[in-house]
């Protein structure tokens, strides 16, 4: 997977149309891929506000979708995109409420979801799973590039292992940790009274998902986590994806079925002694061709599934049951 990103980066570096290509790639994905150096003009970004249901709004700008609970007690933000967008995010909030921000939750540590932390931390404590703080503090490789250790101001000051609940606006806003999915610090945020769920990057709509293996992510963990979320979510709930438009549980189900089916196809072919290269030549995932036209190409997706299928302990090894989120021990 990371090899594929490297190849992709090399390809960009050696292609005359590279600037054009870069221009049309979502900024969040560029950063996820470690191309933070690509100059982005945040001045042109507009924050789109969508009322989702109950107390919850969705803010789209650049980077991960922001979930917002608004009510008489104040504002709870879920993720905060990039630092330069903080003034625009504040402006967008002013259009909804004059109440202050009370808490910020981070779904995971990636910079396109936590970049605004330092801007908001002086007014609202940041809450996140323990591994989010750890990875922000330490820095390290994301995709192909090194992320610098975050400043003190950008670090969550309240951390949890399994779950945390913020009781504001008549809502029990639950952050529940699902281990080893997109990363090892993912939380899905439930707004039960409003019937809304923010999935972080455990559910995205841009095609095959980015699974940050280097940061403890795994496809099997993502599948287990997403299935658990579905079992906890009413069919008429509204789903905020990490990236992409407002979705439904049916969309999430389709996504997890694709994950399972592609995983099974690759595991089966690996059992038959096929190499990843052969699977690519055979167009093993032809049915899902469209999904490979986004950020994660089909070949990279096959490489990732192949690595998981052939890892010692089998495909399930990437997911460890931590007793989280009502899992059966
Ligand atoms: Zn992410």
Boltz pocket constraint, residues with backbone or C-beta under 6 A from the ligand:
constraints:
  - pocket:
      binder: B
      contacts: [[A, 32], [A, 108], [A, 110], [A, 182], [A, 201]]
      max_distance: 6.0
